[in-house]
């Protein structure tokens, strides 16, 4: 069992989750602000053998090297791959440090966000209707880029409302085919779609100049990831076309604060997956990982 756990930043655990966490080690210290950098992170960790962090700080190999007591790092945020993680997992693996993360805790809120914004766009609620006259999602050509958990949920929601669904992923998925979703090469998908939903892991960029040329005009682009799914220069050129729109919930997904004032950008600056229910799921999954490690 871990002796001392330090949450180096706000973890978004529920009150119940924090109480349960205190049962997982002899000493638990939780900070309610974000550390300024490696030096403060190292100071906060001290002699702790367990560390918890969310997505707003980075735990580098350089910081871990100064904290030799650390045996376990629990990410209270999504972990998809070492490359997209905010923990140096390669360093941790090389030094016998266990790193766990969670997945699929905030997807429901994201799905509600994209449905809400798409309906407002198509019907013209509080804005000009996308086609001039209000229209339904029924018959809309929807392309999903990245058919993981959230991409799959968005596809299912769009199908419920009568959209035609096609997708691009690393490989064709039998379960998606069984639902009637069509696999397409990325360029073909972009050209075919009316609305594109990019549901990619952090730091995954698939839209370059060639892709934006295929995407063309009079398109709606949603990015639900934690970082831009595009190269900025061709994205800006595409965005300057009068008939194109881009939706992001967070500034991280948009990538450039200067674009917040762009007339064809709709950015909520709110993480739509951070709901009360998501915090419940997050707490349960973080604690399950910790208890499994403790045995």
Beta strands, then each sheet from edge to edge (+ up, - down):
strand 1: 4-7
strand 2: 27-30
strand 3: 50-53
strand 4: 72-78
strand 5: 98-102
strand 6: 141-145
strand 7: 164-168
strand 8: 182-183
strand 9: 195-198
strand 10: 220-223
strand 11: 245-248
strand 12: 265-267
sheet 1: 2+ 1+ 3+ 4+ 5+
sheet 2: 8+ 7+ 6+ 9+ 10+ 11+ 12+
end
